[in-house]
Amino acid sequence: AERIRPVGVLGYAAFHSNENLVHVSIPAGIGAFSENALCNCSRLTSVDLTPGVTNVCYGIWGCPIHRLDIVDLAAYCAITFESSYFGTLPSGISSDNSCELYVNGELVSDLVIPEGVTSVSTTAFAGFSSLKSLVVPACVTRIGTNAFASCTGLTNATVRARCLGVGMFSDCRNLTDVTLSEGLVEIPEKAFYCCRALRGLEIPSTVADIGEFALGTCPAICEIDLPLAVTNIGRGAFAASGFTRFSWPDRVAAIPASAFASCSKLQSFDVPLGVTQVGSGAFKNCPALDVCIRDLGSWCRVAFEDETANPLARGGRLLLDGELVEDVTFPADCWDVSLAFAGYQHLKDVTLSRGVTNLHERAFRNSSVESLHLPPGLACIGRNAFEGCARLSKVHVADVADWLSVSLDVYYPSSYTYTRSFFASPFCTGASLYVGGVLLTDLVTPPDVREISSGAFAGCTKLTDFYVSSFVTSWTADAITGPAAYGMRLWVDKTNPEWRTWIAANVTPWKGLDGDVQGVYYDNFGADAKRPVGLIAASSAQLPLQWLARWYPNGPKKGFMVILQ
């Protein structure tokens, strides 16, 4: 073996890629390693460190080291390892995590941090497979990042200190039992990440903060009790773990993004009254859950970032005091309806109380809602709010004029066809309109209505006659497109000069075989720039179906007629 002569510092890249080194003994007097001092030494398998070394920097990495010898364990704990990533001594010193630690020539399997030590450096013991057990005394006040990470032989640990380090036991895949001390206030980021054998963890009553992915990918943990002191839980804190039932703590208002993502065994989730928001992917790739709530109104008010945040979106059940929720009344103070019931397959009747003004984008998308009661004062319905609501058959409004004042955030999908209407409209899947509890088949626009907006009646299948008064001055041509348009009669007062302008702007002149047809209206949206969807007739005579076959080669469909009275 080539021995290093006494010098104060190993210089930059001093032995970079030296293929002759198999063992290095650092004598007294060496205080620090410069960057890359002993990197990529492909045959270097063992290193002796003396108590005088205080800073390893990025000095030793990329070497197949399987043995580290030290003299003073307390002094070793104080060495500064500049990088918290695997690849510097001692973290990742062996690519197969099979490095052994020797103190005064004896193999260490049961590691006890000496009394008097106050700090354990970043990555100090990471990757040592020889360690089987660990005791951290109460005198330790700081533990560096990844201090004991990837100790694959470690099975149990007792931490009497009132602190843990970021990634402290990350990837300790055989760790089964951990004892933590009262007085601990935080379980930091990735503290137990990927501890696949960890069966449980008794969290001290003093813990207030659980960091990001702190208990992520711990599939052996089936249940855990969080103390009342917990006020903050980080992103992905319990992702891909083995919980079967979980009760969210009362004092934590937000369920963060990816909190329970890929928890494939999770069956039941208790939501307290204090929850106000749920982050994206919080329940992504979870199975159908029983979501237990204490108050329906509180659940309605929860703001979900997207559908992967909603635990009901994959076929789950909402249980109020143990009873299945099928009929929902949104309270008046829930002015903005989020995604609380998006994808919910047990929903039947929905009533929005007066005071609700906005329906969020995708609010009821792919749900099983059958009947919908809309309140006066509703201002806006977001796009895709009712997409995939195949069972929705009844939409109740108190007043036609009030409904016509609602703004629908409509859009044209890239694959737009006339059997697919705007999904912001509650009529998009063919629902019928009820006014005051009575089915509406013919509609006369009230005298105070000046505008008929996009998608207002798109897909309303039972509407056969639509009478537009002379008071209407603004009309969006797609107000009644979709399946309902075929066979609908649209009646317009021809004395309104605005209609003459509308016809001139939207009708392409065309002459029929017998000269009776004056023009064809084209829709300029969708895959085809010129797709005929309606006809302008000179009289009230019905046009022969064979005329429509010119534009529908796959079979004649009854188009809607604009009849100038």
C-alpha positions as CSV (number, residue, x, y, z in Angstrom):
1,A,0.0,0.0,0.0
2,E,1.2,3.5,-0.7
3,R,1.2,5.7,2.4
4,I,0.7,9.4,2.4
5,R,3.6,11.4,3.9
6,P,2.8,13.9,6.7
7,V,1.5,17.1,5.2
8,G,-1.1,19.6,6.4
9,V,-3.6,19.4,3.6
10,L,-4.2,17.0,0.8
11,G,-4.2,19.3,-2.2
12,Y,-6.8,19.5,-5.0
13,A,-7.0,16.2,-7.0
14,A,-3.8,15.1,-5.3
15,F,-4.5,11.4,-6.0
16,H,-7.3,11.7,-8.6
17,S,-7.9,8.5,-10.5
18,N,-4.8,6.8,-8.9
19,E,-5.2,3.1,-9.8
20,N,-2.4,1.9,-7.5
21,L,-3.9,2.9,-4.2
22,V,-5.6,0.1,-2.2
23,H,-5.2,1.5,1.3
24,V,-4.7,5.0,2.7
25,S,-3.7,5.9,6.2
26,I,-4.1,9.5,7.2
27,P,-1.5,10.3,9.8
28,A,-1.6,13.0,12.5
29,G,-1.1,16.5,11.1
30,I,-3.5,16.1,8.2
31,G,-6.4,18.4,9.0
32,A,-8.3,18.7,5.7
33,F,-8.8,17.2,2.3
34,S,-9.1,19.5,-0.8
35,E,-11.7,18.8,-3.4
36,N,-11.2,15.5,-5.4
37,A,-8.1,14.6,-3.4
38,L,-8.9,10.9,-3.5
39,C,-11.6,10.6,-6.1
40,N,-12.1,7.7,-8.6
41,C,-9.3,5.6,-7.1
42,S,-10.7,2.4,-8.5
43,R,-8.8,0.0,-6.2
44,L,-9.0,2.0,-3.0
45,T,-10.9,-0.2,-0.5
46,S,-9.9,1.0,3.0
47,V,-9.1,4.3,4.7
48,D,-7.7,5.1,8.2
49,L,-8.7,8.5,9.6
50,T,-6.9,10.1,12.6
51,P,-8.5,12.4,15.1
52,G,-6.8,15.4,13.5
53,V,-8.9,15.3,10.4
54,T,-11.6,18.0,10.7
55,N,-12.8,18.6,7.1
56,V,-13.1,16.1,4.3
57,C,-14.8,18.5,1.9
58,Y,-15.5,16.7,-1.4
59,G,-12.2,14.9,-1.0
60,I,-13.0,11.2,-1.2
61,W,-15.6,9.9,-3.7
62,G,-16.0,7.3,-6.4
63,C,-13.9,4.8,-4.6
64,P,-15.0,1.2,-3.7
65,I,-14.2,1.7,0.0
66,H,-15.5,-1.2,2.1
67,R,-13.7,-0.4,5.4
68,L,-13.2,2.8,7.4
69,D,-11.0,2.8,10.5
70,I,-11.1,5.5,13.1
71,V,-9.6,6.0,16.5
72,D,-11.8,8.5,18.2
73,L,-15.6,8.2,17.7
74,A,-16.4,11.5,19.2
75,A,-13.8,13.3,17.0
76,Y,-15.1,11.5,14.0
77,C,-18.7,12.8,14.7
78,A,-17.3,16.4,14.4
79,I,-15.6,16.0,11.0
80,T,-17.2,18.3,8.3
81,F,-18.4,16.5,5.2
82,E,-19.2,19.2,2.8
83,S,-21.7,17.3,0.7
84,S,-25.0,15.9,1.9
85,Y,-25.2,13.8,-1.2
86,F,-24.0,10.2,-1.5
87,G,-20.6,10.0,-3.1
88,T,-18.4,11.7,-0.5
89,L,-16.7,9.9,2.4
90,P,-18.3,8.3,4.2
91,S,-21.7,8.4,2.4
92,G,-21.8,6.2,-0.6
93,I,-18.2,5.1,-0.1
94,S,-19.2,1.7,-1.5
95,S,-21.7,1.5,-4.3
96,D,-23.3,-1.6,-2.8
97,N,-23.6,0.0,0.7
98,S,-21.4,-2.7,2.2
99,C,-18.9,-0.5,4.1
100,E,-17.9,-1.5,7.6
101,L,-16.9,0.8,10.4
102,Y,-14.0,-0.1,12.8
103,V,-13.1,1.8,15.9
104,N,-9.6,1.0,17.3
105,G,-9.6,-2.1,15.2
106,E,-13.0,-3.5,16.4
107,L,-16.0,-3.8,14.0
108,V,-18.9,-1.7,15.2
109,S,-22.3,-3.2,15.0
110,D,-24.0,-1.6,18.0
111,L,-23.2,2.1,17.6
112,V,-23.5,4.4,20.7
113,I,-22.7,8.0,20.1
114,P,-20.5,9.0,23.0
115,E,-21.7,11.2,25.9
116,G,-20.6,14.7,25.4
117,V,-21.0,14.8,21.7
118,T,-23.3,17.6,20.7
119,S,-23.3,17.3,16.9
120,V,-23.3,14.5,14.4
121,S,-22.1,15.7,11.0
122,T,-23.8,15.5,7.7
123,T,-23.5,11.9,6.2
124,A,-21.2,10.9,9.0
125,F,-22.4,7.3,9.3
126,A,-24.3,7.0,6.0
127,G,-23.8,3.7,4.2
128,F,-22.3,1.7,7.0
129,S,-23.8,-1.8,6.6
130,S,-22.1,-3.2,9.7
131,L,-24.3,-1.1,12.0
132,K,-27.2,-3.1,13.5
133,S,-28.4,-0.8,16.3
134,L,-28.0,2.8,17.2
135,V,-28.3,5.0,20.4
136,V,-28.2,8.8,20.1
137,P,-27.8,10.4,23.6
138,A,-29.8,13.4,24.9
139,C,-26.6,15.6,24.7
140,V,-26.8,15.7,20.9
141,T,-28.4,18.9,19.8
142,R,-27.7,18.8,16.0
143,I,-27.8,16.0,13.5
144,G,-26.7,16.7,10.0
145,T,-28.5,15.7,6.7
146,N,-28.4,12.0,5.9
147,A,-26.3,11.3,9.0
148,F,-27.4,7.6,9.1
149,A,-28.9,7.2,5.7
150,S,-28.6,3.9,3.8
151,C,-27.4,1.9,6.8
152,T,-28.9,-1.3,5.3
153,G,-28.1,-3.5,8.3
154,L,-29.6,-1.1,10.9
155,T,-32.7,-2.7,12.6
156,N,-33.4,-0.6,15.6
157,A,-32.6,2.9,16.8
158,T,-33.1,4.8,20.1
159,V,-32.9,8.6,19.8
160,R,-32.9,10.3,23.2
161,A,-31.9,13.6,21.6
162,R,-34.6,16.1,21.0
163,C,-33.8,16.5,17.4
164,L,-33.6,14.5,14.2
165,G,-31.8,15.3,11.0
166,V,-33.1,15.7,7.4
167,G,-33.0,12.3,5.8
168,M,-31.6,10.9,9.0
169,F,-32.7,7.3,8.4
170,S,-33.5,7.6,4.7
171,D,-33.3,4.2,2.9
172,C,-32.5,2.2,6.1
173,R,-34.6,-0.5,4.5
174,N,-34.3,-3.0,7.4
175,L,-35.0,-0.6,10.2
176,T,-38.0,-2.0,12.1
177,D,-38.1,-0.2,15.5
178,V,-37.4,3.4,16.5
179,T,-37.8,5.0,19.8
180,L,-38.1,8.8,19.9
181,S,-37.9,11.1,22.9
182,E,-40.5,13.4,24.4
183,G,-39.5,17.0,23.7
184,L,-38.9,16.3,20.0
185,V,-40.8,19.0,18.1
186,E,-40.1,18.1,14.5
187,I,-39.9,15.0,12.3
188,P,-37.9,16.6,9.4
189,E,-38.0,16.0,5.7
190,K,-37.4,12.4,4.6
191,A,-36.4,11.4,8.2
192,F,-37.8,7.9,7.6
193,Y,-38.1,7.9,3.9
194,C,-38.0,4.5,2.3
195,C,-37.7,2.6,5.6
196,R,-39.6,-0.3,4.1
197,A,-39.5,-2.6,7.2
198,L,-40.6,0.1,9.8
199,R,-43.6,-1.4,11.4
200,G,-44.8,1.5,13.4
201,L,-43.7,4.7,15.0
202,E,-44.8,6.2,18.3
203,I,-44.6,10.0,17.7
204,P,-43.9,12.0,20.9
205,S,-46.8,14.2,22.1
206,T,-44.5,17.3,21.6
207,V,-44.1,16.9,17.8
208,A,-45.7,19.9,16.0
209,D,-44.2,19.6,12.5
210,I,-43.9,16.6,10.1
211,G,-41.8,17.4,7.1
212,E,-42.0,16.5,3.4
213,F,-41.9,12.8,2.7
214,A,-41.0,12.2,6.4
215,L,-42.7,8.8,6.4
216,G,-43.0,8.3,2.6
217,T,-42.6,4.8,1.2
218,C,-42.9,3.0,4.5
219,P,-45.2,0.2,3.3
220,A,-45.0,-1.8,6.6
221,I,-46.7,1.0,8.7
222,C,-50.4,0.2,8.9
223,E,-51.5,2.8,11.4
224,I,-50.1,5.8,13.2
225,D,-51.4,8.2,15.9
226,L,-50.6,11.8,15.4
227,P,-50.4,13.9,18.6
228,L,-52.7,16.9,19.2
229,A,-49.6,19.2,19.0
230,V,-49.2,18.6,15.2
231,T,-50.0,21.8,13.3
232,N,-48.1,21.3,10.0
233,I,-47.6,18.4,7.7
234,G,-45.4,18.6,4.6
235,R,-45.9,17.5,1.0
236,G,-45.9,13.7,0.4
237,A,-45.5,13.1,4.2
238,F,-47.2,9.7,4.0
239,A,-47.0,8.9,0.3
240,A,-46.7,5.2,-0.7
241,S,-47.0,4.0,2.9
242,G,-49.0,1.1,4.2
243,F,-51.8,2.8,6.1
244,T,-55.2,1.1,6.1
245,R,-57.0,3.8,8.1
246,F,-56.0,7.4,8.8
247,S,-57.4,10.2,11.0
248,W,-56.3,13.6,9.9
249,P,-55.3,15.9,12.9
250,D,-57.8,18.6,13.9
251,R,-55.4,21.4,13.9
252,V,-54.0,21.0,10.4
253,A,-56.1,22.9,7.9
254,A,-54.4,21.8,4.7
255,I,-53.9,18.3,3.4
256,P,-50.7,18.9,1.3
257,A,-49.9,17.8,-2.2
258,S,-49.1,14.0,-2.6
259,A,-49.8,13.5,1.1
260,F,-51.2,9.9,0.6
261,A,-50.3,9.4,-3.1
262,S,-50.0,5.7,-4.0
263,C,-51.2,4.5,-0.5
264,S,-52.6,1.3,-2.1
265,K,-53.9,-0.2,1.1
266,L,-55.7,2.9,2.4
267,Q,-59.4,2.1,3.0
268,S,-60.8,4.7,5.4
269,F,-59.9,8.4,5.9
270,D,-61.4,10.6,8.6
271,V,-61.7,14.3,7.8
272,P,-62.1,16.7,10.7
273,L,-64.1,20.0,10.6
274,G,-60.9,22.1,10.3
275,V,-59.8,21.0,6.9
276,T,-60.1,23.8,4.3
277,Q,-58.0,22.7,1.4
278,V,-56.4,19.7,-0.3
279,G,-53.4,19.8,-2.5
280,S,-52.8,18.2,-5.9
281,G,-52.3,14.5,-6.0
282,A,-53.0,14.1,-2.3
283,F,-54.9,10.9,-3.0
284,K,-53.5,10.1,-6.4
285,N,-53.5,6.3,-7.2
286,C,-55.3,5.5,-4.0
287,P,-58.1,2.9,-4.1
288,A,-61.8,3.6,-3.4
289,L,-62.0,5.1,0.1
290,D,-64.6,5.5,2.8
291,V,-64.3,9.2,3.6
292,C,-65.8,9.9,7.0
293,I,-66.9,13.4,7.8
294,R,-68.6,15.1,10.7
295,D,-70.4,17.9,8.8
296,L,-71.5,18.0,5.2
297,G,-71.3,21.8,4.9
298,S,-67.7,21.7,6.0
299,W,-66.9,19.1,3.3
300,C,-68.7,21.3,0.7
301,R,-66.4,24.2,1.5
302,V,-63.1,22.4,1.1
303,A,-61.0,23.7,-1.8
304,F,-59.5,20.9,-3.8
305,E,-56.6,21.8,-6.1
306,D,-57.6,19.3,-8.7
307,E,-59.4,15.9,-9.1
308,T,-56.4,13.9,-7.8
309,A,-56.8,15.8,-4.6
310,N,-60.3,14.4,-4.0
311,P,-60.4,11.0,-2.3
312,L,-63.9,10.3,-3.7
313,A,-62.7,10.6,-7.4
314,R,-61.9,6.9,-7.7
315,G,-65.2,5.4,-6.6
316,G,-65.1,6.2,-2.9
317,R,-68.0,6.6,-0.5
318,L,-68.7,9.7,1.6
319,L,-70.0,8.8,5.0
320,L,-71.7,11.3,7.3
321,D,-71.9,9.8,10.8
322,G,-71.7,6.4,9.2
323,E,-74.5,7.0,6.6
324,L,-73.8,7.1,2.9
325,V,-74.2,10.6,1.4
326,E,-76.4,10.7,-1.8
327,D,-78.3,14.0,-1.6
328,V,-76.3,17.2,-1.0
329,T,-77.3,20.8,-0.2
330,F,-74.5,23.3,-0.5
331,P,-74.8,25.9,2.2
332,A,-75.3,29.6,1.4
333,D,-71.8,30.5,2.7
334,C,-70.2,28.1,0.2
335,W,-70.2,30.7,-2.5
336,D,-67.5,28.9,-4.6
337,V,-68.2,25.2,-5.2
338,S,-64.9,23.4,-5.6
339,L,-64.3,19.7,-6.5
340,A,-65.8,18.1,-3.4
341,F,-68.0,15.8,-5.5
342,A,-66.1,15.5,-8.8
343,G,-66.1,11.8,-9.8
344,Y,-68.4,10.9,-6.9
345,Q,-70.4,7.8,-8.0
346,H,-73.1,7.8,-5.2
347,L,-74.4,11.3,-5.9
348,K,-78.1,11.7,-6.7
349,D,-79.6,15.1,-5.9
350,V,-77.6,18.4,-5.6
351,T,-79.2,21.6,-4.4
352,L,-77.2,24.9,-4.4
353,S,-78.5,27.3,-1.8
354,R,-79.0,31.0,-2.5
355,G,-75.7,32.6,-2.0
356,V,-73.7,30.1,-4.1
357,T,-72.4,32.2,-7.0
358,N,-69.7,30.1,-8.7
359,L,-69.2,26.5,-9.8
360,H,-65.6,25.6,-10.1
361,E,-64.1,24.2,-13.3
362,R,-64.9,20.4,-13.3
363,A,-67.0,20.8,-10.2
364,F,-69.2,17.7,-10.8
365,R,-67.3,16.1,-13.7
366,N,-67.8,12.4,-14.1
367,S,-70.1,12.3,-11.0
368,S,-73.4,10.3,-10.9
369,V,-75.6,13.4,-10.2
370,E,-79.2,12.8,-11.4
371,S,-81.0,16.0,-10.4
372,L,-79.6,19.6,-10.0
373,H,-81.3,22.6,-8.4
374,L,-79.7,25.9,-9.3
375,P,-80.2,29.0,-7.2
376,P,-81.0,32.6,-8.1
377,G,-77.9,34.7,-8.2
378,L,-75.6,32.0,-9.6
379,A,-73.0,34.0,-11.6
380,C,-70.6,31.5,-13.3
381,I,-70.2,27.8,-14.1
382,G,-66.6,26.8,-15.0
383,R,-65.7,24.7,-18.0
384,N,-66.2,20.9,-17.8
385,A,-68.3,21.4,-14.7
386,F,-70.7,18.7,-15.9
387,E,-68.6,16.7,-18.4
388,G,-69.4,13.0,-18.1
389,C,-72.5,13.4,-15.9
390,A,-74.4,10.8,-18.0
391,R,-77.1,10.4,-15.4
392,L,-78.0,14.1,-15.1
393,S,-81.6,14.3,-16.4
394,K,-83.2,17.2,-14.5
395,V,-82.0,20.7,-14.1
396,H,-84.2,22.9,-11.9
397,V,-84.2,26.7,-12.1
398,A,-86.5,29.2,-10.4
399,D,-86.6,31.7,-13.3
400,V,-85.5,31.6,-16.9
401,A,-84.2,35.2,-16.9
402,D,-82.0,34.4,-13.9
403,W,-80.6,31.3,-15.6
404,L,-79.9,33.4,-18.8
405,S,-77.8,35.7,-16.7
406,V,-75.3,32.9,-15.7
407,S,-72.0,33.0,-17.5
408,L,-70.9,29.7,-18.8
409,D,-67.1,29.2,-19.3
410,V,-67.6,27.4,-22.5
411,Y,-64.9,26.3,-25.0
412,Y,-64.6,24.3,-28.1
413,P,-62.8,21.0,-27.6
414,S,-60.3,20.1,-30.3
415,S,-62.4,17.1,-31.3
416,Y,-65.7,19.1,-31.2
417,T,-68.6,17.4,-32.9
418,Y,-72.3,18.1,-32.8
419,T,-73.1,15.2,-30.5
420,R,-70.7,16.7,-28.0
421,S,-71.8,20.0,-26.5
422,F,-70.3,22.4,-24.1
423,F,-69.5,20.7,-20.8
424,A,-70.0,23.8,-18.7
425,S,-73.7,23.6,-19.4
426,P,-75.7,21.3,-17.1
427,F,-77.6,20.3,-20.2
428,C,-74.5,19.0,-22.0
429,T,-75.5,15.3,-21.6
430,G,-79.1,15.8,-22.5
431,A,-80.8,16.9,-19.3
432,S,-84.3,18.6,-19.3
433,L,-85.0,22.0,-18.0
434,Y,-87.6,22.5,-15.2
435,V,-88.8,25.9,-14.2
436,G,-90.7,26.0,-10.9
437,G,-90.9,22.2,-11.0
438,V,-92.5,22.1,-14.5
439,L,-90.8,20.5,-17.5
440,L,-90.1,23.2,-20.1
441,T,-90.7,22.2,-23.7
442,D,-91.3,25.6,-25.2
443,L,-89.5,28.7,-24.1
444,V,-90.3,32.4,-24.6
445,T,-87.5,34.8,-23.7
446,P,-88.7,37.2,-20.9
447,P,-88.9,40.8,-21.9
448,D,-86.1,41.8,-19.6
449,V,-83.6,39.4,-21.3
450,R,-81.3,41.2,-23.7
451,E,-78.7,38.5,-24.2
452,I,-78.6,34.8,-24.8
453,S,-75.1,33.5,-24.1
454,S,-73.0,30.6,-25.3
455,G,-74.3,27.1,-24.3
456,A,-77.3,28.4,-22.4
457,F,-79.5,25.6,-23.6
458,A,-76.9,23.4,-25.4
459,G,-78.1,19.8,-25.2
460,C,-81.5,20.6,-23.6
461,T,-83.3,17.7,-25.3
462,K,-86.9,18.4,-24.4
463,L,-86.8,22.0,-25.7
464,T,-88.7,21.9,-29.0
465,D,-89.7,25.5,-29.6
466,F,-87.6,28.6,-28.7
467,Y,-89.2,32.0,-29.1
468,V,-86.8,34.9,-29.1
469,S,-88.4,38.3,-28.5
470,S,-87.6,41.6,-30.1
471,F,-86.0,42.7,-26.9
472,V,-83.0,40.3,-27.4
473,T,-80.2,42.3,-28.9
474,S,-77.2,39.9,-28.4
475,W,-77.3,36.3,-29.4
476,T,-74.5,33.7,-29.4
477,A,-75.0,31.3,-32.2
478,D,-74.0,28.2,-30.2
479,A,-76.6,28.8,-27.4
480,I,-78.5,25.7,-28.4
481,T,-76.0,23.6,-30.4
482,G,-75.5,20.0,-29.7
483,P,-78.0,17.0,-29.9
484,A,-81.0,19.2,-28.9
485,A,-80.5,21.4,-32.0
486,Y,-81.8,18.7,-34.3
487,G,-85.6,19.1,-34.5
488,M,-85.8,22.3,-32.5
489,R,-87.8,25.2,-33.9
490,L,-86.3,28.6,-33.4
491,W,-88.7,31.5,-33.7
492,V,-87.3,35.0,-34.2
493,D,-89.0,38.4,-34.5
494,K,-87.8,39.6,-37.9
495,T,-88.5,43.3,-37.0
496,N,-85.5,43.4,-34.8
497,P,-82.7,45.2,-36.8
498,E,-80.1,43.4,-34.8
499,W,-81.2,40.1,-36.3
500,R,-80.7,41.4,-39.8
501,T,-77.1,42.1,-38.9
502,W,-76.7,38.7,-37.3
503,I,-78.1,36.9,-40.3
504,A,-75.8,38.9,-42.7
505,A,-72.8,38.1,-40.6
506,N,-73.5,34.4,-40.0
507,V,-75.2,33.1,-43.2
508,T,-73.5,32.1,-46.3
509,P,-75.7,32.6,-49.4
510,W,-76.8,29.3,-51.0
511,K,-79.6,28.4,-53.4
512,G,-81.6,25.2,-53.1
513,L,-82.9,23.0,-55.9
514,D,-86.2,24.7,-56.0
515,G,-85.0,28.2,-54.9
516,D,-86.7,28.1,-51.5
517,V,-83.6,28.1,-49.3
518,Q,-81.9,31.5,-48.9
519,G,-78.8,30.5,-47.0
520,V,-77.0,28.0,-44.8
521,Y,-75.5,28.9,-41.4
522,Y,-72.0,27.5,-40.9
523,D,-70.2,27.0,-37.6
524,N,-66.6,28.1,-37.9
525,F,-65.2,26.2,-34.9
526,G,-64.0,22.7,-34.6
527,A,-62.1,20.4,-36.9
528,D,-64.0,21.4,-40.0
529,A,-64.1,25.2,-40.7
530,K,-67.4,25.1,-42.5
531,R,-69.8,22.6,-41.0
532,P,-73.5,23.3,-41.5
533,V,-75.6,23.2,-38.3
534,G,-78.8,25.0,-39.2
535,L,-80.9,26.5,-42.0
536,I,-82.4,29.9,-42.7
537,A,-85.8,29.5,-44.4
538,A,-87.9,32.1,-46.2
539,S,-91.1,30.7,-44.9
540,S,-92.4,28.5,-42.1
541,A,-92.6,25.5,-44.4
542,Q,-90.6,22.5,-43.1
543,L,-87.7,21.6,-45.3
544,P,-87.7,18.1,-46.7
545,L,-85.3,15.8,-44.9
546,Q,-83.6,14.8,-48.1
547,W,-82.2,18.4,-48.4
548,L,-80.4,17.9,-45.2
549,A,-78.8,14.7,-46.4
550,R,-76.5,16.9,-48.6
551,W,-74.6,17.8,-45.4
552,Y,-75.1,14.6,-43.5
553,P,-74.0,11.8,-45.8
554,N,-74.1,9.2,-43.0
555,G,-77.9,9.7,-42.7
556,P,-80.3,12.6,-42.6
557,K,-80.8,14.4,-39.4
558,K,-83.5,16.9,-38.6
559,G,-81.9,20.4,-38.4
560,F,-83.3,23.3,-36.5
561,M,-85.0,26.0,-38.5
562,V,-84.9,29.7,-38.1
563,I,-88.4,30.9,-39.0
564,L,-88.8,34.6,-39.5
565,Q,-92.3,35.4,-38.2
